[in-house]
């Protein structure tokens, strides 16, 4: 049985919400000095270096690289790091950071129907209702602009952010099916795969990066070490001590923090449909996760 969440667990959840919610604002700052592939590549590379160093310091053994393990690591590494990091960085050139944060709130709602098809976790009526509300929220978030593809880059930027959420969702399902592996080792290897994919893409498209200015360069360092490396460690520790259900509380925080940072720090002006979409997505998430939440607070 999972232990009752401690004060440290609650502080960890708050920290993860702040770190991941602020990531989209920091990406927007980094994009002022670097191209999207450079931002994505720096994030994966710095995160991989940090976690590989930690793995070595803790003397965590590498897994047996059987063909099935290699296949899972390659595919999950691309879908959990390289693809979504690149899509989010590219999309945030054309949409507010708050949009990217809200779009990530739809991630659990993508996971549920995928899990119904590809795992033994079947959709209930309650989950289906929550998913439906969430998808309505995603449609409101994108708005009628998606019908104007070809008239500007904003609709494509919106689709890129939603595509990143879908990529994360597919990676989540594959992670559940992957052979058992130490969490820190797996995180480090997945970031390594993303790094190997993004370095040649960055060099081919944007060239060798240079130190631009302290503000944007520090944003790059933040992205590599905090939301990628440090947050991965906090996440592992929280799941081990308080459980995966408790971790779902982060999903409610990230979009709220992303909107708050975007409005107060980046002075983003958001249309009312953003807030309507946020309400629908969070309501859908609450409906689909209500039983888990009741079980958590009764524990």
C-alpha positions in Angstrom: 0.0 0.0 0.0 1.3 3.5 -0.9 2.2 5.6 2.2 0.3 8.6 3.2 1.7 11.7 1.4 4.1 13.7 3.6 4.7 17.4 3.8 7.8 16.9 1.6 5.6 15.1 -1.0 3.1 18.1 -1.1 6.0 20.5 -1.4 7.4 18.4 -4.2 4.1 18.5 -6.1 4.1 22.3 -5.7 7.7 22.5 -6.9 6.9 20.4 -10.0 3.9 22.5 -10.8 5.9 25.7 -10.6 8.9 24.3 -12.6 6.8 22.7 -15.3 4.3 25.6 -15.4 7.2 28.1 -15.8 8.9 26.1 -18.5 6.8 27.6 -21.3 7.6 31.1 -20.2 11.3 30.2 -20.2 11.1 28.7 -23.6 9.6 31.9 -24.9 12.6 33.8 -23.4 15.1 31.4 -24.9 13.5 31.7 -28.3 14.4 35.4 -28.3 18.0 34.5 -28.9 18.0 30.9 -30.3 16.2 28.9 -32.9 13.6 26.3 -31.8 15.8 23.3 -32.6 18.7 24.8 -30.6 16.4 25.3 -27.6 15.1 21.8 -27.8 18.6 20.3 -28.4 20.1 22.2 -25.5 17.4 21.1 -23.2 17.8 17.4 -24.0 21.6 17.5 -24.0 22.0 19.3 -20.7 19.4 17.1 -19.1 21.0 13.9 -20.5 24.5 15.0 -19.2 23.1 15.8 -15.7 21.2 12.5 -15.4 24.0 10.4 -16.9 26.4 11.9 -14.3 23.9 11.2 -11.5 23.4 7.6 -12.8 27.2 7.1 -12.7 27.5 8.7 -9.2 24.7 6.4 -7.9 26.3 3.4 -9.6 23.0 2.5 -11.3 23.6 -0.4 -13.7 22.7 -0.2 -17.3 19.9 -2.5 -18.5 20.4 -5.5 -20.8 20.1 -4.1 -24.3 18.0 -6.8 -25.8 16.4 -5.9 -29.2 13.0 -5.2 -27.6 14.6 -2.9 -25.0 16.5 -1.0 -27.6 13.4 -0.6 -29.8 11.4 0.8 -26.9 14.1 3.2 -25.8 14.5 4.5 -29.4 10.8 5.1 -30.0 10.0 6.4 -26.5 13.1 8.6 -26.5 12.0 10.3 -29.8 8.4 10.6 -28.7 9.1 11.7 -25.1 11.9 14.2 -25.8 13.0 15.0 -29.3 9.6 15.3 -31.0 7.6 17.2 -28.3 10.5 19.5 -27.3 11.0 20.5 -31.0 7.3 20.9 -31.6 6.8 23.0 -28.5 9.8 25.2 -29.2 8.7 25.7 -32.8 5.1 26.3 -32.0 5.9 28.9 -29.2 7.3 31.1 -31.9 3.8 31.8 -33.0 1.5 31.3 -29.9 1.6 32.6 -26.3 3.4 30.5 -23.8 0.1 30.2 -21.9 -1.4 28.4 -24.9 1.4 25.8 -24.8 0.8 25.3 -21.0 -2.9 24.8 -21.4 -2.4 22.4 -24.3 -0.3 20.2 -22.0 -3.2 19.9 -19.7 -4.9 17.8 -22.4 -2.1 15.2 -22.0 -3.9 12.9 -19.5 -7.1 13.1 -21.7 -5.1 11.8 -24.7 -3.7 9.0 -22.5 -7.1 7.6 -21.5 -8.4 6.5 -24.9 -5.0 5.3 -26.0 -4.7 3.2 -22.8 -8.2 1.8 -23.5 -7.0 0.5 -27.0 -3.4 -0.5 -26.2 -3.4 -1.6 -22.5 -5.7 -3.3 -20.1 -6.8 0.1 -18.6 -10.3 0.4 -20.0 -12.4 3.6 -20.3 -15.3 3.9 -17.9 -18.3 6.0 -18.5 -16.9 8.6 -16.1 -13.6 8.7 -17.9 -15.3 8.9 -21.3 -17.3 12.0 -20.1 -14.1 13.6 -18.8 -12.3 12.9 -22.0 -15.2 14.4 -24.0 -15.2 17.6 -21.9 -11.4 17.8 -22.3 -11.5 17.5 -26.1 -14.2 20.2 -26.3 -11.8 22.3 -24.3 -9.0 21.6 -26.7 -11.2 22.5 -29.6 -12.1 25.8 -27.9 -8.4 26.4 -27.2 -7.5 26.1 -30.8 -10.5 28.0 -31.9 -11.6 28.8 -35.5 -8.0 29.8 -36.4 -7.2 26.1 -37.3 -9.5 26.5 -40.3 -7.3 29.2 -41.6 -4.2 27.2 -42.2 -2.3 28.8 -45.0 -3.2 32.3 -43.9 -0.6 32.6 -41.2 1.7 30.6 -38.8 -0.4 30.8 -35.6 -2.8 27.9 -36.5 0.2 25.7 -37.3 1.9 26.8 -34.0 -1.3 25.8 -32.2 -1.4 22.4 -33.9 2.3 21.9 -33.0 1.6 22.4 -29.3 -1.3 19.9 -29.4 0.8 17.5 -31.4 3.4 17.7 -28.6 0.8 16.7 -26.0 -0.2 13.7 -28.3 3.4 12.7 -28.6 3.8 12.7 -24.8 0.6 10.6 -24.5 1.8 7.9 -27.0 5.2 7.9 -25.2 3.4 7.4 -21.9 1.5 4.3 -23.2 4.7 2.8 -24.6 6.5 3.5 -21.3 3.9 1.4 -19.5 4.6 -1.5 -21.9 8.4 -1.2 -21.8 10.3 -3.9 -19.9 11.1 -2.9 -16.3 14.0 -0.5 -15.8 15.5 1.8 -13.2 13.7 5.1 -13.5 16.8 7.3 -13.4 18.6 5.1 -15.9 15.6 5.1 -18.2 15.2 8.9 -18.0 18.9 9.4 -18.8 18.8 7.0 -21.7 15.7 8.5 -23.2 17.2 12.0 -23.0 20.3 10.5 -24.6 18.2 9.2 -27.6 16.6 12.7 -27.9 20.0 14.3 -27.9 21.4 12.0 -30.6 18.3 12.9 -32.8 18.4 16.7 -32.2 22.1 17.5 -32.5 22.3 16.7 -36.2 19.0 18.3 -36.9 20.1 21.5 -35.1 23.5 21.6 -36.8 21.9 21.0 -40.2 19.1 23.7 -39.8 20.5 26.3 -37.4 24.2 25.6 -37.2 26.5 25.7 -34.1 25.0 27.9 -31.3 26.9 30.7 -29.7 26.4 32.5 -26.3 24.0 35.2 -27.2 23.3 37.2 -24.1 22.9 36.4 -20.4 19.1 36.4 -20.3 18.5 34.0 -23.2 21.5 31.8 -22.4 20.5 31.4 -18.8 17.1 30.4 -20.0 18.7 27.6 -22.0 20.6 26.4 -18.9 17.4 26.6 -16.8 15.6 24.4 -19.4 18.3 21.7 -19.3 18.8 21.4 -15.6 15.5 22.3 -13.9 12.4 21.1 -15.8 14.4 18.3 -17.5 16.9 16.9 -15.0 15.9 18.1 -11.5 12.2 17.7 -12.1 12.7 14.1 -13.3 14.4 13.3 -10.0 11.6 14.9 -8.0 9.0 13.0 -10.0 10.7 9.7 -9.4 11.0 10.3 -5.7 7.4 11.5 -5.4 6.0 8.4 -7.2 8.1 6.1 -5.1 7.0 7.5 -1.8 3.5 8.8 -2.5 2.3 7.0 -5.6 1.4 7.7 -9.2 -2.1 8.8 -8.4 -0.7 11.5 -6.1 1.4 12.7 -9.1 -1.7 13.5 -11.1 -2.1 16.6 -9.0 0.6 18.2 -11.0 -1.6 18.1 -14.1 -4.0 20.6 -12.5 -1.2 23.0 -11.6 0.8 23.3 -14.8 -1.7 25.2 -17.0 -2.6 27.5 -14.2 1.0 28.5 -13.6 1.7 28.8 -17.3 -1.2 31.3 -17.7 -0.1 33.2 -14.6 3.5 33.5 -15.7 2.5 34.4 -19.2 0.2 37.2 -18.2 2.1 38.6 -15.3 5.7 38.3 -16.5 5.6 38.2 -20.3 2.6 40.5 -20.5 0.7 38.2 -22.8 -2.8 39.2 -23.7 -5.0 36.2 -23.8 -8.5 35.9 -25.4 -11.4 34.8 -23.3 -11.6 31.5 -25.1 -8.2 30.5 -23.5 -9.8 30.8 -20.0 -12.9 28.9 -21.2 -10.7 26.2 -22.6 -8.7 26.0 -19.4 -11.9 25.5 -17.4 -13.3 22.8 -19.7 -10.0 20.9 -19.8 -9.5 21.0 -16.0 -13.2 20.0 -15.5 -12.7 17.1 -17.8 -9.5 16.1 -16.0 -11.3 16.4 -12.6 -14.2 14.2 -13.8 -11.9 11.5 -15.3 -9.7 11.5 -12.2 -12.3 12.0 -9.5 -12.2 8.4 -8.2 -8.5 8.5 -7.9 -8.7 11.9 -6.1 -11.3 10.6 -3.6 -9.1 7.5 -3.0 -6.1 9.7 -2.5 -7.6 12.0 0.1 -9.3 9.1 2.0 -6.0 7.2 2.3 
